[in-house]
Each structure stands twice: as C-alpha cells, then as structure tokens.
Amino acid sequence: MSAPTLRVVHLYPRLMNIYGDRGNIMCLRHRCEARGIGFELTELGIGDRFDSAAADLIFAGGAQDREQRNVVEDLLATKADAVREAVEAAVVLLAVCGAYQLFGRFYREATGMELPGVGIFDLHTEHPGEKAKRLIGNIVAELVGPLPSSGQGGHPPITIVGFENHGGRTYLAPGVRPLAKVRSGHGNNGRDGAEGAVYRNAYGTYIHGSLLPKNPAFADHLIGLALRRRYGDVELARIDNRAEELAHRAALRLRP
C-alpha cells in the first residue's frame, strides 16, 4: 500500500493570515513529510469554489474586521455550503480567530454592523465597542473532553499555548463544547473560562502563535484524525519534537 497523503485546503491565505497563521500550514507539512506522509496544499481565495470531497483538512486563519468584511460575502456565496457539507462528512476543520468568528452564527462589529456567519459552530460574537479593552496576550489552556481520534473515553490533559488578540467576545450556545478551559489568558470572552469550540471534527480557536508549531500533540491529533477518516487505521510514527517542545515550554513561561 502506498503512503497516505494529507490533502489540505487553505481558505483565503492572503486575506486571513494575521499573526503568522500560515505557520500552521508549514507545521502540518513538516510533520507529514518527516513521517513520509504525502502533503497536498490547495489555496482558495476570492471567487474560488470549494469541493467538499477534495480535502482531508480545511484551515482558515485570522484577520481584522476590514478583511473579514471582504471575505464574508465570497465565503457565503462560493464556499459555505461545501464547507458545511465537508464538516458533516467528518472532514477536519481548524478555524483561527477571524475565521472562528465567521464560522459561527454571526459577528456583530463595534459599529453595530452584523456579518452573517457560516453556522458551523453554534455561537455568536459581539464587539463591545471601540473603547472596550482588547483581549490580548499570552494564553494557556487545557483541552476539554476526549480526543475523538483516540478511540478512548479520555486522555491525559493536554495543555495548549499561544497568543490571542481580539476585540470580539464569543459566546457559545448551551451544550456547545469548548475546545479548552483557560488557565491563563482570556479565551472566548474573558469571562466564562472557555476557549474555542468543537463541532464534530471542526475546531475553532482564538489562539495564534502559531498554534500548531507550539502544540505538537494537538497538531498530530488533527493529522491523525484527518488521515484515519480516509485511510482507516493510520498510526503516526514518532518524530523529533525537541524544537517544538522547547517552544511550548517557553510559551508556558510567558503566561501573564
């Protein structure tokens, strides 16, 4: 049997790439190639249509309000239906910051303008106003619940680290599982201790940094989940994580 290939679709890489979110793509490529796993990347921008059958993993990064306004009309017109179809078919999705907001029900800007969302996550985001304090700084959080790809009822606590910078406050609907519980930092809204959201194999988060290079266990979880959906029982070989572990430990020391 030939080696598996991870097919990644990166949405709006030029418009939504704040705080080095493209580093997450670089991390996925590195961790696949270090294991002899193929890696195929498709970048989709304004006007490009998304084929729900063409991806094992979808990634979309952060942006400021201006870029979100530029993206949202195209997202809803050319990609939203296919992305929803892919998520319902258990394709992996990682949405960071601005994309996380747009994949909820709606985002209400500081001006009161409301941007409709894709509706993958049952949540909404509100900006409290231009004079409101931004939720900014280093963040440490602990993943909530079992990792679906483990096939087990639980796992040792996994700590994720990174950087957040957002004016919007995100509120999960009742029953929505957060990605993580904040240990240090702000998370979704700075009040309820929740960070991010999970729906099926879709993960939303405010964590930049970039997220995956500093959190190799979570990166491997996404890779394994995506490959097992298409190839069945795929075991990821161990690779050298010394650089990533150093970055992770350094970020832990930077907590507020």
C-alpha positions in Angstrom: 0.0 0.0 0.0 1.3 3.4 -0.9 1.9 6.1 1.8 -1.1 8.2 2.7 -1.4 11.8 1.6 -2.9 14.6 3.6 -4.9 16.9 1.4 -5.2 20.4 3.0 -7.3 23.3 1.8 -6.2 26.8 3.0 -9.0 29.3 2.7 -8.1 33.0 2.0 -4.4 32.7 2.8 -3.6 36.2 1.6 -6.5 38.0 3.3 -6.7 35.9 6.5 -3.1 35.4 7.7 -2.7 37.7 10.7 0.0 36.9 13.4 1.6 34.3 11.3 -1.3 31.9 11.0 0.3 30.4 7.8 2.8 28.8 10.2 0.1 26.3 10.9 0.2 25.1 7.3 4.0 24.9 7.5 3.8 22.8 10.6 1.4 20.4 9.1 3.6 20.0 6.0 6.7 19.4 8.2 5.1 16.8 10.4 3.8 14.9 7.4 7.0 15.0 5.4 9.0 13.9 8.5 7.0 10.8 8.5 7.0 10.1 4.8 3.3 11.1 4.5 2.4 13.0 1.3 1.2 16.5 1.6 -1.0 18.4 -0.9 -2.0 22.0 -0.4 -4.7 23.9 -2.2 -5.1 27.6 -1.6 -8.5 29.2 -2.3 -9.2 32.9 -2.5 -12.0 35.2 -3.6 -14.0 33.6 -6.4 -12.6 30.1 -6.0 -15.1 27.4 -5.3 -14.5 24.7 -2.7 -15.1 21.0 -3.5 -16.2 19.2 -0.3 -14.7 15.9 -1.5 -11.2 17.4 -2.1 -10.0 17.9 1.4 -9.0 15.9 4.4 -8.3 19.1 6.4 -9.5 22.7 6.0 -7.7 25.6 7.5 -8.7 29.3 7.8 -6.8 31.9 9.8 -7.4 35.3 11.4 -8.0 38.8 10.0 -9.1 42.2 11.1 -12.6 43.4 10.6 -11.9 45.0 7.2 -10.6 41.8 5.8 -13.5 39.8 7.3 -16.0 42.1 5.5 -14.1 41.5 2.3 -14.2 37.8 2.8 -17.7 37.1 4.2 -19.7 37.7 1.0 -17.5 35.4 -1.1 -17.4 32.8 1.7 -21.2 32.6 1.8 -21.6 32.7 -1.9 -18.9 30.3 -3.1 -17.7 28.1 -0.2 -20.1 27.9 2.8 -22.4 25.2 1.6 -19.5 22.9 0.6 -17.6 23.6 3.8 -20.7 22.7 5.9 -21.1 19.5 3.8 -17.4 18.6 4.4 -17.7 19.1 8.2 -20.9 17.0 8.3 -18.9 14.3 6.5 -16.2 14.5 9.3 -13.6 16.4 7.4 -11.3 18.2 9.9 -11.6 21.9 10.1 -9.3 24.3 12.0 -10.6 27.9 12.2 -8.5 30.6 14.0 -9.6 33.9 15.3 -11.4 35.8 12.5 -12.3 32.6 10.7 -13.6 31.2 14.0 -15.9 34.1 14.3 -17.1 33.8 10.7 -17.8 30.1 11.1 -20.3 30.9 13.9 -23.8 32.3 13.5 -22.8 36.0 13.2 -20.3 38.6 14.2 -21.5 42.0 15.3 -18.8 44.6 14.8 -18.1 47.5 17.1 -20.1 49.7 14.7 -23.1 47.5 15.1 -22.8 46.1 11.6 -23.6 42.4 11.7 -21.8 39.9 9.5 -23.7 36.7 8.9 -21.7 33.5 9.5 -21.4 30.0 8.0 -23.1 28.5 11.1 -20.8 25.5 11.6 -20.4 26.4 15.3 -23.5 27.3 17.3 -22.1 30.5 18.7 -22.1 34.3 18.1 -19.5 37.0 18.5 -20.1 40.6 19.6 -17.6 43.5 19.7 -18.5 45.7 22.8 -17.2 48.9 21.1 -14.1 50.8 20.0 -13.3 51.9 23.6 -13.5 48.4 25.0 -10.3 46.7 26.1 -9.0 44.1 23.6 -8.4 40.6 24.8 -4.7 40.4 24.1 -1.7 38.5 25.5 -0.3 35.0 26.0 -2.8 32.2 26.7 -2.5 28.8 28.3 -5.5 26.4 28.2 -6.3 22.8 28.8 -8.1 20.8 26.2 -11.6 19.7 27.2 -13.0 16.2 26.7 -11.7 13.2 24.9 -9.8 13.4 21.6 -12.2 11.8 19.1 -9.3 10.1 17.2 -8.1 8.3 20.2 -11.0 5.8 20.3 -10.8 6.0 24.1 -13.0 7.6 26.7 -10.3 10.1 27.9 -6.7 11.2 27.6 -4.1 12.8 29.8 -4.7 16.5 30.0 -3.1 18.3 27.0 -2.1 21.9 27.5 -2.1 24.3 24.6 -0.3 27.6 24.5 -0.2 30.6 22.2 -1.1 34.3 21.8 -4.5 35.9 21.4 -5.6 39.4 20.2 -9.2 40.0 19.6 -11.8 42.7 20.3 -14.8 40.4 19.8 -16.4 38.4 22.6 -17.6 35.0 21.6 -20.5 33.2 23.4 -21.2 29.5 22.9 -24.8 28.3 22.8 -25.8 25.9 25.6 -24.4 22.5 25.1 -21.6 23.5 22.8 -18.3 22.0 23.8 -15.4 24.4 24.2 -12.1 23.4 22.8 -10.3 24.2 26.1 -10.5 25.6 29.6 -8.5 28.8 30.1 -5.8 28.5 32.8 -4.2 31.9 32.0 -5.4 34.5 29.5 -8.9 35.4 28.2 -10.3 32.8 25.8 -13.6 33.4 24.1 -14.8 36.3 26.1 -12.6 36.8 29.2 -15.5 35.9 31.5 -16.6 32.3 31.3 -13.2 30.5 31.1 -14.0 28.8 27.8 -11.6 28.9 24.8 -12.7 27.9 21.3 -15.4 25.5 20.3 -15.7 21.9 18.9 -18.3 20.5 16.5 -17.7 17.0 15.1 -14.1 17.3 13.7 -14.3 21.1 13.4 -12.2 23.2 15.9 -12.4 26.9 16.4 -10.0 28.9 18.5 -8.6 32.3 19.2 -5.1 31.0 19.6 -2.4 32.3 17.3 1.3 31.9 17.9 1.2 30.0 15.6 -1.0 27.4 17.3 0.3 24.1 15.8 4.1 24.6 15.9 3.9 25.2 19.7 1.5 22.4 20.3 2.7 19.3 18.5 0.3 16.9 20.3 -2.7 18.9 19.0 -1.1 19.1 15.5 -0.7 15.3 15.4 -4.2 14.9 16.7 -5.5 16.8 13.7 -3.3 15.0 11.2 -4.2 11.6 12.6 -7.9 12.4 12.6 -7.8 13.6 9.0 -5.9 10.6 7.7 -7.9 8.0 9.6 -11.1 9.3 8.1 -9.9 8.4 4.6 -7.4 5.6 5.1 -8.7 3.8 8.2 -6.2 2.8 11.0 -3.2 5.0 10.4 -0.5 5.1 13.2 1.7 8.2 13.2 5.3 7.5 13.7 7.3 9.3 16.4 9.4 12.2 15.1 11.8 14.6 16.8 9.8 17.1 18.8 12.7 18.8 20.6 12.3 22.2 19.0 8.5 22.2 19.3 8.7 21.2 23.0 11.2 24.0 23.7 8.8 26.5 22.1 5.9 25.0 24.1 7.8 25.3 27.4 8.9 28.8 26.6 5.3 29.9 25.9 4.3 28.4 29.3 6.8 30.7 31.0 5.3 33.7 29.2 1.9 33.4 30.7 0.6 36.8 32.1 
